[in-house]
Amino acid sequence: MKPTIWQRFTAPLIEPYARYQHADVLHAIRLGSAVLIALVVNEFTNLPHGEWTTITVFVILGLLQYQGAIYTKAKERILGTILGVGVGLSFLWLIQDIGGWLWLYYALIGIISGIIGYVAVKQLGYIGLLTGITMLMIVSSPDHTNIAQDGLYRAFNILLGAGVAVAATLILPLKSTLMWRFLLASNLETCSNLYAGVGNHIDAEVLVPKPFKFSKATSLSSLTYPASRSVPDTPVNKSLVKALQKINKRLLAVRPHIAATASESGIDKETLETIQRTHRNIIGTIDLLLSAAPRLANIEIDDENHILLIHYQHELTQAMQHMAAVLRSPNDEVFRPITRITVSEYPSVENLGFEWQGYFWLTQTLQVQLQGLSDLLQETKLQWFAASGLRYQRREQRRIEHKGSETDLHL
């Protein structure tokens, strides 16, 4: 059933996947709302240096869209501010009784600043930077009484701004775990479409529909044959190039979500890195398969291996689509075995030409990579489902119950 205009309009407010598709627009709305809230808070409290509230909101939310990253940034800003206030007030207490040892006071500030900088580079990063900035806001003026008050007001407004930024994440929340899942799902679906396009150069009418038309000169890596092969000049396939650009963009976009997803879900960062590496390897293998496809267009293959090729094409394409669907909406589905096909049952493959043997080897490699990814996703499914948000879990649970199905996913 085609969604109504109202359903399409409200989808980003209800469906996480629709929210993911409009993440940039929703981020702009949320940032604007948070700044307005901070301005209202400033008017209500009327505290000196209230501009730091809105500045903090923009610093935390300006370049960050997702809850995990925002919470991490806010926590670092709060900790850095509190530590800086503590160190700064300690220096003000020290200077009261330092007498003629003022040089020691400034020497200590320099030493502590150096230590903060060293630790910031090694470990604390943004926390260390803010600790030093807040400390210097308090101690770096001859009028210590007023500068201390100003520094404390700034620190309080920073804490207030961090609170507003964190609260704003509840407006149209964008969780890193969900975004990690949806980016991976979108890439698997696009890879499935690209892999289906391999069949355009194989004479098999029963293959799944092919969305891309390859020219003989088209390949993923070079988009042309080596100079040793004589092929006519044909235009580059624009739809293929666009699909590849989207895949690479999403692959890069997954990277910033790994740390936040590990924090939200409790999945080992090493496991997420393995998933990311397998994700990247799948894209590389499909790159090689698509690069090899045009070379096979005019190379004959016997009927038995032709059938094997068709089965592989169908099952691996369906496997990627299935994984993408479960990542988007787990409901009662599981990550099933990729395929039960084994090349050892087709000894005639050994009699094929070099090009076809290489193609089957790449296909087996893709099969192993997809199975590895499927196993990793199944092993971690309970964790990334639980980290996807309570509202999302309840909606999926209702969907499962409505279908009358059972599931291993529990609230």
CORSUL-V539807 format. One record per backbone hydrogen bond with DSSP energy under -0.5 kcal/mol. NH is the residue of the N-H (numbers start at 1). CO is the residue of the C=O. E is the energy in kcal/mol with one decimal. If there is no record, write none. Layout:
# CORSUL-V539807
nh=NH co=CO e=E
nh=NH co=CO e=E
This chain:
# CORSUL-V539807
nh=8 co=4 e=-2.4
nh=9 co=5 e=-2.1
nh=10 co=6 e=-2.4
nh=11 co=7 e=-1.1
nh=13 co=10 e=-1.4
nh=14 co=10 e=-0.9
nh=14 co=11 e=-1.3
nh=15 co=11 e=-3.2
nh=16 co=14 e=-0.5
nh=19 co=15 e=-2.0
nh=20 co=16 e=-2.3
nh=21 co=17 e=-1.8
nh=22 co=18 e=-1.0
nh=23 co=20 e=-1.3
nh=26 co=22 e=-2.5
nh=27 co=23 e=-2.4
nh=28 co=24 e=-1.8
nh=29 co=25 e=-2.1
nh=30 co=26 e=-2.5
nh=31 co=27 e=-2.6
nh=32 co=28 e=-2.3
nh=33 co=29 e=-2.3
nh=34 co=30 e=-2.4
nh=35 co=31 e=-2.3
nh=36 co=32 e=-2.0
nh=37 co=33 e=-2.3
nh=38 co=34 e=-2.4
nh=39 co=35 e=-2.3
nh=40 co=36 e=-2.2
nh=41 co=37 e=-2.4
nh=42 co=38 e=-2.3
nh=43 co=39 e=-2.1
nh=44 co=40 e=-2.2
nh=45 co=41 e=-2.8
nh=46 co=42 e=-2.6
nh=50 co=47 e=-0.8
nh=52 co=49 e=-1.6
nh=53 co=50 e=-1.6
nh=54 co=50 e=-0.9
nh=55 co=51 e=-2.4
nh=56 co=52 e=-2.2
nh=57 co=53 e=-1.9
nh=58 co=54 e=-2.2
nh=59 co=55 e=-2.6
nh=60 co=56 e=-2.5
nh=61 co=57 e=-2.6
nh=62 co=58 e=-2.4
nh=67 co=174 e=-2.6
nh=70 co=66 e=-2.5
nh=71 co=67 e=-3.2
nh=72 co=68 e=-1.9
nh=73 co=69 e=-2.3
nh=74 co=70 e=-2.9
nh=75 co=71 e=-2.7
nh=76 co=72 e=-2.3
nh=77 co=73 e=-2.3
nh=78 co=74 e=-2.6
nh=79 co=75 e=-2.8
nh=80 co=76 e=-2.6
nh=81 co=77 e=-2.1
nh=82 co=78 e=-2.6
nh=83 co=79 e=-2.6
nh=84 co=80 e=-2.2
nh=85 co=81 e=-2.4
nh=86 co=82 e=-2.3
nh=87 co=83 e=-2.6
nh=88 co=84 e=-2.7
nh=89 co=85 e=-2.7
nh=90 co=86 e=-1.7
nh=91 co=87 e=-1.8
nh=92 co=88 e=-1.8
nh=93 co=89 e=-2.3
nh=94 co=90 e=-1.9
nh=95 co=91 e=-2.1
nh=96 co=92 e=-0.8
nh=96 co=93 e=-0.5
nh=97 co=94 e=-1.0
nh=98 co=95 e=-0.8
nh=101 co=98 e=-2.1
nh=104 co=101 e=-0.8
nh=105 co=101 e=-1.3
nh=106 co=102 e=-2.1
nh=107 co=103 e=-2.2
nh=108 co=104 e=-2.5
nh=109 co=105 e=-1.9
nh=110 co=106 e=-2.2
nh=111 co=107 e=-2.6
nh=112 co=108 e=-3.1
nh=113 co=109 e=-2.5
nh=114 co=110 e=-2.2
nh=115 co=111 e=-2.4
nh=116 co=112 e=-2.8
nh=117 co=113 e=-2.5
nh=118 co=114 e=-2.4
nh=119 co=115 e=-2.7
nh=120 co=116 e=-2.5
nh=121 co=117 e=-2.1
nh=122 co=118 e=-2.1
nh=123 co=119 e=-3.3
nh=124 co=119 e=-2.0
nh=125 co=120 e=-1.8
nh=127 co=124 e=-1.8
nh=129 co=125 e=-2.2
nh=130 co=126 e=-2.4
nh=131 co=127 e=-2.3
nh=132 co=128 e=-2.2
nh=133 co=129 e=-2.3
nh=134 co=130 e=-2.8
nh=135 co=131 e=-2.2
nh=136 co=132 e=-2.3
nh=137 co=133 e=-1.9
nh=138 co=134 e=-1.2
nh=138 co=135 e=-0.6
nh=139 co=135 e=-1.9
nh=140 co=136 e=-1.9
nh=144 co=142 e=-1.7
nh=147 co=143 e=-2.5
nh=148 co=144 e=-2.0
nh=149 co=145 e=-1.9
nh=150 co=146 e=-2.9
nh=151 co=147 e=-2.8
nh=152 co=148 e=-2.4
nh=153 co=149 e=-2.5
nh=154 co=150 e=-2.7
nh=155 co=151 e=-2.5
nh=156 co=152 e=-2.6
nh=157 co=153 e=-2.5
nh=158 co=154 e=-2.3
nh=159 co=155 e=-2.2
nh=160 co=156 e=-2.2
nh=161 co=157 e=-2.8
nh=162 co=158 e=-2.4
nh=163 co=159 e=-1.9
nh=164 co=160 e=-2.1
nh=165 co=161 e=-2.5
nh=166 co=162 e=-2.4
nh=167 co=163 e=-2.4
nh=168 co=164 e=-2.1
nh=169 co=165 e=-0.8
nh=169 co=166 e=-0.9
nh=170 co=167 e=-1.5
nh=171 co=168 e=-1.8
nh=172 co=170 e=-0.8
nh=173 co=170 e=-0.5
nh=179 co=175 e=-2.3
nh=180 co=176 e=-2.9
nh=181 co=177 e=-2.1
nh=182 co=178 e=-2.8
nh=183 co=179 e=-2.5
nh=184 co=180 e=-1.9
nh=185 co=181 e=-2.6
nh=186 co=182 e=-2.6
nh=187 co=183 e=-2.0
nh=188 co=184 e=-2.3
nh=189 co=185 e=-2.3
nh=190 co=186 e=-2.3
nh=191 co=187 e=-2.7
nh=192 co=188 e=-2.1
nh=193 co=189 e=-1.9
nh=194 co=190 e=-2.4
nh=195 co=191 e=-2.9
nh=196 co=192 e=-2.1
nh=197 co=193 e=-1.2
nh=198 co=195 e=-1.5
nh=199 co=196 e=-1.3
nh=200 co=197 e=-1.6
nh=201 co=198 e=-1.9
nh=202 co=199 e=-1.6
nh=204 co=202 e=-2.0
nh=207 co=204 e=-1.4
nh=211 co=209 e=-0.6
nh=214 co=212 e=-0.6
nh=218 co=215 e=-1.8
nh=220 co=287 e=-0.5
nh=229 co=226 e=-1.8
nh=231 co=229 e=-0.8
nh=238 co=236 e=-0.8
nh=241 co=237 e=-2.0
nh=242 co=238 e=-2.5
nh=243 co=239 e=-2.1
nh=244 co=240 e=-2.4
nh=245 co=241 e=-2.2
nh=246 co=242 e=-2.0
nh=247 co=243 e=-2.1
nh=248 co=244 e=-2.5
nh=249 co=245 e=-2.1
nh=250 co=246 e=-2.5
nh=251 co=247 e=-2.5
nh=252 co=248 e=-2.1
nh=253 co=249 e=-1.9
nh=254 co=250 e=-1.6
nh=255 co=251 e=-0.8
nh=256 co=252 e=-0.6
nh=257 co=254 e=-1.7
nh=258 co=254 e=-0.6
nh=258 co=255 e=-1.5
nh=260 co=256 e=-0.5
nh=261 co=257 e=-2.9
nh=262 co=258 e=-2.4
nh=263 co=259 e=-1.9
nh=264 co=260 e=-2.7
nh=265 co=261 e=-2.8
nh=266 co=262 e=-2.1
nh=272 co=268 e=-2.0
nh=273 co=269 e=-2.4
nh=274 co=270 e=-2.0
nh=275 co=271 e=-2.3
nh=276 co=272 e=-2.5
nh=277 co=273 e=-2.6
nh=278 co=274 e=-2.6
nh=279 co=275 e=-2.6
nh=280 co=276 e=-2.3
nh=281 co=277 e=-2.3
nh=282 co=278 e=-2.3
nh=283 co=279 e=-1.6
nh=284 co=280 e=-2.0
nh=285 co=281 e=-2.5
nh=286 co=282 e=-2.3
nh=287 co=283 e=-2.0
nh=288 co=284 e=-2.0
nh=289 co=285 e=-2.5
nh=290 co=286 e=-2.7
nh=291 co=287 e=-1.9
nh=292 co=288 e=-2.0
nh=293 co=289 e=-1.6
nh=294 co=290 e=-0.7
nh=295 co=292 e=-0.9
nh=296 co=292 e=-0.7
nh=296 co=293 e=-1.5
nh=297 co=294 e=-1.0
nh=299 co=296 e=-1.4
nh=300 co=298 e=-0.6
nh=306 co=302 e=-1.9
nh=307 co=303 e=-2.2
nh=308 co=304 e=-1.8
nh=309 co=305 e=-2.5
nh=310 co=306 e=-2.1
nh=311 co=307 e=-2.5
nh=312 co=308 e=-2.6
nh=313 co=309 e=-2.7
nh=314 co=310 e=-2.5
nh=315 co=311 e=-2.8
nh=316 co=312 e=-2.5
nh=317 co=313 e=-1.5
nh=318 co=314 e=-2.3
nh=319 co=315 e=-2.2
nh=320 co=316 e=-2.0
nh=321 co=317 e=-1.8
nh=322 co=318 e=-2.6
nh=323 co=319 e=-2.5
nh=324 co=320 e=-2.1
nh=325 co=321 e=-2.1
nh=326 co=322 e=-2.4
nh=327 co=323 e=-2.3
nh=328 co=324 e=-1.7
nh=329 co=325 e=-2.1
nh=333 co=330 e=-2.1
nh=336 co=334 e=-1.2
nh=345 co=342 e=-1.6
nh=346 co=343 e=-2.4
nh=349 co=346 e=-2.1
nh=350 co=347 e=-1.6
nh=351 co=348 e=-1.4
nh=352 co=349 e=-1.7
nh=357 co=353 e=-2.4
nh=358 co=354 e=-2.4
nh=359 co=355 e=-1.8
nh=360 co=356 e=-2.5
nh=361 co=357 e=-2.2
nh=362 co=358 e=-2.2
nh=363 co=359 e=-2.1
nh=364 co=360 e=-2.5
nh=365 co=361 e=-2.1
nh=366 co=362 e=-2.4
nh=367 co=363 e=-2.2
nh=368 co=364 e=-2.4
nh=369 co=365 e=-2.4
nh=370 co=366 e=-2.7
nh=371 co=367 e=-2.3
nh=372 co=368 e=-2.4
nh=373 co=369 e=-2.4
nh=374 co=370 e=-2.6
nh=375 co=371 e=-2.5
nh=376 co=372 e=-2.1
nh=377 co=373 e=-2.5
nh=378 co=374 e=-2.2
nh=379 co=375 e=-2.3
nh=380 co=376 e=-1.6
nh=381 co=377 e=-0.5
nh=381 co=378 e=-0.7
nh=384 co=380 e=-2.3
nh=385 co=381 e=-2.3
nh=386 co=382 e=-2.1
nh=387 co=383 e=-1.6
nh=388 co=385 e=-1.4
nh=389 co=386 e=-0.6
nh=393 co=389 e=-2.3
nh=394 co=390 e=-2.6
nh=395 co=391 e=-2.0
nh=396 co=392 e=-2.3
nh=397 co=393 e=-2.6
nh=398 co=394 e=-2.4
nh=399 co=395 e=-1.9
nh=400 co=396 e=-2.2
nh=401 co=397 e=-2.5
nh=402 co=398 e=-2.4
nh=403 co=399 e=-1.4
nh=404 co=401 e=-1.1
nh=405 co=400 e=-2.0
nh=410 co=408 e=-0.6
